Amino acid sequence: MNGCLFPDMASAFIAVDPNTRENGCLQVLKGSHKLGRVEHGKFGDQTGADPERTTEAMKVYGIGLCGT
């Protein structure tokens, strides 16, 4: 998408407010960079990664700690 032919990209996250489980912090799946492209879109009231694919990825990779 967006003209990117290869998914060799990086993401960055800078919290400007404290990030906690209560306010929806970023969760990281260690090793998920090996998944390839994960489509994002509107799911319910939020925009984010495909929840079905995310659920399956969490079974394989687990979840990193929130706020660390």
ABEGO torsion letter per residue (X at the ends): XGGBABABBBBBBBBABBBBAAAGBBBBBBGAAAAEBBBBBBBEABBBBBAAAAAAAAAAAEBBBBGX
